[in-house]
Amino acid sequence: MTAMFPEEVESPWRRERLLESLESYRRGLAEAPLLRKRSGGPTGGREVVVGHGDEYAHTQKDADSEAPLTFVISSEEVDRHGDVVLAQGWRLQAYLQNPVFLWAHNYGLPVIGRALAVWTEPGLLLARLQFAPTVFASQVAALYRGGYQQGVSVGFRPLRYEERRDARTGAFLGIRFLEQELLEVSAVPVPANRRALRRDAGVDVGDVLAALRMDTW
């Protein structure tokens, strides 16, 4: 399965490769590509090192004492890649059997938590996320609880899609995902979706955009 990172699909060449992969999947010639909706470039080759032994000193009681956090994990607004993911198109059955919460879409690291609940509201997909009782997960949790980090991102397999094109010029604008299988949710510093933020942090970027009348960026 080909992994398509957002930093890879920002260029026209990468977007063309993504469309080719999606078309091959639609025709039954290949598996659906894996999409990870975060923004920003690669991490410069540095990987987070998760500790062992004494660094797992947090007990289950410590973890349970921290209340889970609620996030908007996807919305139907046009994201930073020009794409739209329809809320009613989410397929959650498989994810609910393995509701992993990862760090920055890194499938090589242990999970940093789990989803206790996932649900839809009009135009939104939300999740209540609980952090794992490890040192690294607790450090990430502290960033969210302290307001230093707010964003999350989804990894998914597209099942049905259509191209978004300018009604007047026909120029390619992005992809509208009509049906998609949720694979994971990740903690990320900068999400591709501007509304994919902690809901109980006190500020909803959608409300800010409406107030500023900047609904299209």
Beta strands, then each sheet from edge to edge (+ up, - down):
strand 1: 3-4
strand 2: 34-36
strand 3: 69-75
strand 4: 84-85
strand 5: 90-91
strand 6: 100-103
strand 7: 113-121
strand 8: 124-131
strand 9: 152-165
strand 10: 172-187
sheet 1: 1+ 2+ 9- 10+ 4+
sheet 2: 1+ 2+ 9- 10+ 5+
sheet 3: 1+ 2+ 9- 10+ 6+ 7- 8+ 3-
end
